[in-house]
Amino acid sequence: MTDRRPTAQRNPFARAGVLAAGSVLVLVGIALLVLPGPGLLLVLSGLVVLSHGFPAVGKYVEPVRERALQAAEESVSSPLRIAGSVLAGLVLIGAGVVWGLVPTLPLGGWSTGSSLVLSGVAVLGLLVYSYRRVHR
């Protein structure tokens, strides 16, 4: 009889990789819930990855997905919220450029700067996605 389970459930190395990648995504997402960045989406991504190796995690994917979509709708519910989100994204990008160019700042350099720029781009990209999804 052939084992029809996905590779991530059969192979212990693949399962360990899924556990590591999913855990990192969930932990970084949790940190980004209070820091600037797309925290809820990273938590959702981590849960989706973990559900490939651990089917019991799958029951948490849909509630988090619903909350992420709800948050996306709330973020574009008024012009003031949209303006605030755009401003936050631009501030993150600007701060990232400053952190990259001024190495004397705490944790200065492009490793920190690029993560701030990436977070700002993610905020703006998610804002565009949310706006298009809500205001079709």
FIVOSE-834640 format. One record per residue (C-alpha): residue in one letter; y, z, x; chain. Coordinates in steps of 0.25 Angstrom, whole numbers. Layout:
# FIVOSE-834640
<r><type>a</type><Y>Y</Y><Z>Z</Z><X>X</X><mol>A</mol></r>
...
***
This chain:
# FIVOSE-834640
<r><type>m</type><Y>0</Y><Z>0</Z><X>0</X><mol>A</mol></r>
<r><type>t</type><Y>14</Y><Z>-4</Z><X>5</X><mol>A</mol></r>
<r><type>d</type><Y>25</Y><Z>7</Z><X>6</X><mol>A</mol></r>
<r><type>r</type><Y>36</Y><Z>1</Z><X>-2</X><mol>A</mol></r>
<r><type>r</type><Y>46</Y><Z>12</Z><X>2</X><mol>A</mol></r>
<r><type>p</type><Y>59</Y><Z>7</Z><X>9</X><mol>A</mol></r>
<r><type>t</type><Y>58</Y><Z>8</Z><X>24</X><mol>A</mol></r>
<r><type>a</type><Y>68</Y><Z>19</Z><X>25</X><mol>A</mol></r>
<r><type>q</type><Y>58</Y><Z>28</Z><X>17</X><mol>A</mol></r>
<r><type>r</type><Y>46</Y><Z>24</Z><X>25</X><mol>A</mol></r>
<r><type>n</type><Y>51</Y><Z>23</Z><X>40</X><mol>A</mol></r>
<r><type>p</type><Y>54</Y><Z>37</Z><X>45</X><mol>A</mol></r>
<r><type>f</type><Y>64</Y><Z>30</Z><X>55</X><mol>A</mol></r>
<r><type>a</type><Y>71</Y><Z>23</Z><X>44</X><mol>A</mol></r>
<r><type>r</type><Y>71</Y><Z>35</Z><X>36</X><mol>A</mol></r>
<r><type>a</type><Y>78</Y><Z>43</Z><X>47</X><mol>A</mol></r>
<r><type>g</type><Y>88</Y><Z>32</Z><X>49</X><mol>A</mol></r>
<r><type>v</type><Y>91</Y><Z>32</Z><X>34</X><mol>A</mol></r>
<r><type>l</type><Y>93</Y><Z>47</Z><X>34</X><mol>A</mol></r>
<r><type>a</type><Y>102</Y><Z>47</Z><X>46</X><mol>A</mol></r>
<r><type>a</type><Y>111</Y><Z>35</Z><X>41</X><mol>A</mol></r>
<r><type>g</type><Y>111</Y><Z>41</Z><X>27</X><mol>A</mol></r>
<r><type>s</type><Y>114</Y><Z>55</Z><X>32</X><mol>A</mol></r>
<r><type>v</type><Y>126</Y><Z>50</Z><X>41</X><mol>A</mol></r>
<r><type>l</type><Y>132</Y><Z>42</Z><X>29</X><mol>A</mol></r>
<r><type>v</type><Y>131</Y><Z>54</Z><X>19</X><mol>A</mol></r>
<r><type>l</type><Y>137</Y><Z>64</Z><X>30</X><mol>A</mol></r>
<r><type>v</type><Y>148</Y><Z>55</Z><X>34</X><mol>A</mol></r>
<r><type>g</type><Y>151</Y><Z>52</Z><X>19</X><mol>A</mol></r>
<r><type>i</type><Y>151</Y><Z>67</Z><X>16</X><mol>A</mol></r>
<r><type>a</type><Y>161</Y><Z>69</Z><X>27</X><mol>A</mol></r>
<r><type>l</type><Y>170</Y><Z>57</Z><X>22</X><mol>A</mol></r>
<r><type>l</type><Y>170</Y><Z>64</Z><X>8</X><mol>A</mol></r>
<r><type>v</type><Y>181</Y><Z>73</Z><X>14</X><mol>A</mol></r>
<r><type>l</type><Y>186</Y><Z>64</Z><X>25</X><mol>A</mol></r>
<r><type>p</type><Y>192</Y><Z>50</Z><X>23</X><mol>A</mol></r>
<r><type>g</type><Y>182</Y><Z>40</Z><X>20</X><mol>A</mol></r>
<r><type>p</type><Y>172</Y><Z>35</Z><X>10</X><mol>A</mol></r>
<r><type>g</type><Y>163</Y><Z>47</Z><X>10</X><mol>A</mol></r>
<r><type>l</type><Y>156</Y><Z>45</Z><X>-4</X><mol>A</mol></r>
<r><type>l</type><Y>152</Y><Z>31</Z><X>0</X><mol>A</mol></r>
<r><type>l</type><Y>146</Y><Z>36</Z><X>13</X><mol>A</mol></r>
<r><type>v</type><Y>138</Y><Z>47</Z><X>6</X><mol>A</mol></r>
<r><type>l</type><Y>133</Y><Z>36</Z><X>-4</X><mol>A</mol></r>
<r><type>s</type><Y>130</Y><Z>27</Z><X>7</X><mol>A</mol></r>
<r><type>g</type><Y>122</Y><Z>38</Z><X>14</X><mol>A</mol></r>
<r><type>l</type><Y>115</Y><Z>41</Z><X>2</X><mol>A</mol></r>
<r><type>v</type><Y>111</Y><Z>27</Z><X>-1</X><mol>A</mol></r>
<r><type>v</type><Y>105</Y><Z>26</Z><X>14</X><mol>A</mol></r>
<r><type>l</type><Y>98</Y><Z>39</Z><X>12</X><mol>A</mol></r>
<r><type>s</type><Y>92</Y><Z>35</Z><X>-1</X><mol>A</mol></r>
<r><type>h</type><Y>85</Y><Z>23</Z><X>6</X><mol>A</mol></r>
<r><type>g</type><Y>77</Y><Z>33</Z><X>15</X><mol>A</mol></r>
<r><type>f</type><Y>76</Y><Z>45</Z><X>5</X><mol>A</mol></r>
<r><type>p</type><Y>75</Y><Z>41</Z><X>-10</X><mol>A</mol></r>
<r><type>a</type><Y>78</Y><Z>55</Z><X>-15</X><mol>A</mol></r>
<r><type>v</type><Y>93</Y><Z>53</Z><X>-10</X><mol>A</mol></r>
<r><type>g</type><Y>94</Y><Z>41</Z><X>-19</X><mol>A</mol></r>
<r><type>k</type><Y>97</Y><Z>50</Z><X>-31</X><mol>A</mol></r>
<r><type>y</type><Y>111</Y><Z>54</Z><X>-24</X><mol>A</mol></r>
<r><type>v</type><Y>115</Y><Z>39</Z><X>-22</X><mol>A</mol></r>
<r><type>e</type><Y>119</Y><Z>36</Z><X>-37</X><mol>A</mol></r>
<r><type>p</type><Y>128</Y><Z>49</Z><X>-39</X><mol>A</mol></r>
<r><type>v</type><Y>135</Y><Z>47</Z><X>-26</X><mol>A</mol></r>
<r><type>r</type><Y>137</Y><Z>32</Z><X>-29</X><mol>A</mol></r>
<r><type>e</type><Y>143</Y><Z>35</Z><X>-43</X><mol>A</mol></r>
<r><type>r</type><Y>153</Y><Z>45</Z><X>-36</X><mol>A</mol></r>
<r><type>a</type><Y>157</Y><Z>35</Z><X>-25</X><mol>A</mol></r>
<r><type>l</type><Y>160</Y><Z>25</Z><X>-36</X><mol>A</mol></r>
<r><type>q</type><Y>167</Y><Z>35</Z><X>-44</X><mol>A</mol></r>
<r><type>a</type><Y>176</Y><Z>39</Z><X>-32</X><mol>A</mol></r>
<r><type>a</type><Y>178</Y><Z>24</Z><X>-29</X><mol>A</mol></r>
<r><type>e</type><Y>184</Y><Z>22</Z><X>-44</X><mol>A</mol></r>
<r><type>e</type><Y>192</Y><Z>35</Z><X>-42</X><mol>A</mol></r>
<r><type>s</type><Y>198</Y><Z>30</Z><X>-29</X><mol>A</mol></r>
<r><type>v</type><Y>204</Y><Z>18</Z><X>-37</X><mol>A</mol></r>
<r><type>s</type><Y>208</Y><Z>25</Z><X>-50</X><mol>A</mol></r>
<r><type>s</type><Y>223</Y><Z>25</Z><X>-47</X><mol>A</mol></r>
<r><type>p</type><Y>233</Y><Z>18</Z><X>-39</X><mol>A</mol></r>
<r><type>l</type><Y>236</Y><Z>31</Z><X>-32</X><mol>A</mol></r>
<r><type>r</type><Y>222</Y><Z>33</Z><X>-28</X><mol>A</mol></r>
<r><type>i</type><Y>221</Y><Z>19</Z><X>-23</X><mol>A</mol></r>
<r><type>a</type><Y>233</Y><Z>20</Z><X>-15</X><mol>A</mol></r>
<r><type>g</type><Y>228</Y><Z>34</Z><X>-9</X><mol>A</mol></r>
<r><type>s</type><Y>215</Y><Z>27</Z><X>-5</X><mol>A</mol></r>
<r><type>v</type><Y>222</Y><Z>15</Z><X>2</X><mol>A</mol></r>
<r><type>l</type><Y>231</Y><Z>25</Z><X>9</X><mol>A</mol></r>
<r><type>a</type><Y>219</Y><Z>33</Z><X>14</X><mol>A</mol></r>
<r><type>g</type><Y>212</Y><Z>21</Z><X>19</X><mol>A</mol></r>
<r><type>l</type><Y>224</Y><Z>16</Z><X>26</X><mol>A</mol></r>
<r><type>v</type><Y>227</Y><Z>30</Z><X>32</X><mol>A</mol></r>
<r><type>l</type><Y>212</Y><Z>30</Z><X>37</X><mol>A</mol></r>
<r><type>i</type><Y>214</Y><Z>17</Z><X>43</X><mol>A</mol></r>
<r><type>g</type><Y>227</Y><Z>20</Z><X>50</X><mol>A</mol></r>
<r><type>a</type><Y>221</Y><Z>34</Z><X>55</X><mol>A</mol></r>
<r><type>g</type><Y>209</Y><Z>26</Z><X>61</X><mol>A</mol></r>
<r><type>v</type><Y>218</Y><Z>17</Z><X>68</X><mol>A</mol></r>
<r><type>v</type><Y>227</Y><Z>28</Z><X>74</X><mol>A</mol></r>
<r><type>w</type><Y>214</Y><Z>36</Z><X>78</X><mol>A</mol></r>
<r><type>g</type><Y>209</Y><Z>24</Z><X>85</X><mol>A</mol></r>
<r><type>l</type><Y>221</Y><Z>21</Z><X>92</X><mol>A</mol></r>
<r><type>v</type><Y>225</Y><Z>36</Z><X>96</X><mol>A</mol></r>
<r><type>p</type><Y>214</Y><Z>41</Z><X>104</X><mol>A</mol></r>
<r><type>t</type><Y>221</Y><Z>55</Z><X>106</X><mol>A</mol></r>
<r><type>l</type><Y>219</Y><Z>59</Z><X>91</X><mol>A</mol></r>
<r><type>p</type><Y>208</Y><Z>68</Z><X>88</X><mol>A</mol></r>
<r><type>l</type><Y>195</Y><Z>60</Z><X>88</X><mol>A</mol></r>
<r><type>g</type><Y>204</Y><Z>48</Z><X>91</X><mol>A</mol></r>
<r><type>g</type><Y>198</Y><Z>34</Z><X>94</X><mol>A</mol></r>
<r><type>w</type><Y>192</Y><Z>23</Z><X>87</X><mol>A</mol></r>
<r><type>s</type><Y>180</Y><Z>30</Z><X>83</X><mol>A</mol></r>
<r><type>t</type><Y>188</Y><Z>39</Z><X>73</X><mol>A</mol></r>
<r><type>g</type><Y>198</Y><Z>28</Z><X>70</X><mol>A</mol></r>
<r><type>s</type><Y>188</Y><Z>18</Z><X>66</X><mol>A</mol></r>
<r><type>s</type><Y>181</Y><Z>28</Z><X>57</X><mol>A</mol></r>
<r><type>l</type><Y>194</Y><Z>31</Z><X>50</X><mol>A</mol></r>
<r><type>v</type><Y>198</Y><Z>16</Z><X>49</X><mol>A</mol></r>
<r><type>l</type><Y>184</Y><Z>13</Z><X>43</X><mol>A</mol></r>
<r><type>s</type><Y>186</Y><Z>24</Z><X>33</X><mol>A</mol></r>
<r><type>g</type><Y>199</Y><Z>18</Z><X>29</X><mol>A</mol></r>
<r><type>v</type><Y>193</Y><Z>5</Z><X>28</X><mol>A</mol></r>
<r><type>a</type><Y>182</Y><Z>11</Z><X>19</X><mol>A</mol></r>
<r><type>v</type><Y>192</Y><Z>18</Z><X>10</X><mol>A</mol></r>
<r><type>l</type><Y>200</Y><Z>5</Z><X>8</X><mol>A</mol></r>
<r><type>g</type><Y>187</Y><Z>-3</Z><X>6</X><mol>A</mol></r>
<r><type>l</type><Y>182</Y><Z>7</Z><X>-4</X><mol>A</mol></r>
<r><type>l</type><Y>195</Y><Z>7</Z><X>-11</X><mol>A</mol></r>
<r><type>v</type><Y>195</Y><Z>-8</Z><X>-13</X><mol>A</mol></r>
<r><type>y</type><Y>180</Y><Z>-7</Z><X>-17</X><mol>A</mol></r>
<r><type>s</type><Y>183</Y><Z>4</Z><X>-27</X><mol>A</mol></r>
<r><type>y</type><Y>196</Y><Z>-4</Z><X>-33</X><mol>A</mol></r>
<r><type>r</type><Y>188</Y><Z>-17</Z><X>-35</X><mol>A</mol></r>
<r><type>r</type><Y>176</Y><Z>-9</Z><X>-41</X><mol>A</mol></r>
<r><type>v</type><Y>185</Y><Z>-1</Z><X>-51</X><mol>A</mol></r>
<r><type>h</type><Y>196</Y><Z>-12</Z><X>-54</X><mol>A</mol></r>
<r><type>r</type><Y>188</Y><Z>-24</Z><X>-56</X><mol>A</mol></r>
***
